[in-house]
């Protein structure tokens, strides 16, 4: 394998031919922000938050899709790079709900992370705003299209699910949005709730409905587990509150391996605290009951 010399922020290293500038920087411990990029899933270079300055290049370059060339010299946080990133963040925030205080993604949102990193705040915006609303028609997927930054990760990930491609870009220009099955709700669409889209969304546009309002991520305990449904052994994370599993979520989707619905359901059923006995409603409250009671068989069984 041919090796190439590259200098990033003054540090020279050797990388394999075909390595991108973003990957080379990561090998040196240099973090370049990324919103649309997800290795093996979405490598389209569309959001431009990852731009870097390359010596001799006329414009800033998207590092996520830029292969290293021999002797390349790169700056990842030069004044022009920082200015560009701030402008990109300002443009995104101009059409993004200002509700980090109550958003369930706070603490894990990439947009929030980068706005903090570059000191970009919400500003009064006089122009047109998108008002697409929240879709809660799918019991597992909470979809807030007003928070969508059109990175395309969910669209690319959904396209990897055999016979799905439920999510796609719809409309044009300012009206561009992510739609499900030619503009149906998620509940009406052919979505099978595999939740891969949730695992790759960098912002609060797609979230686990069952994990809404259970607490801030820093208040919850997290534990990594492997799925045992097949030999792939995909990585999942159990989210616990006071020792009780309150959510299960996929971790490995960003590493090119498409997680399956079978795996998610298997882990869900294995670890989620399911009731130990059937529940029946009495005086407006769910209480534990016997199976005979739950199935209305008490009288029949009593006569036997
Ligand atoms: Fe590189 Fe979006 S992360 S263009």
Boltz pocket constraint, residues with backbone or C-beta under 6 A from the ligand:
constraints:
  - pocket:
      binder: B
      contacts: [[A, 33], [A, 34], [A, 35], [A, 36], [A, 37], [A, 44], [A, 45], [A, 46], [A, 47], [A, 48], [A, 49], [A, 50], [A, 51], [A, 62], [A, 63], [A, 64], [A, 65]]
      max_distance: 6.0
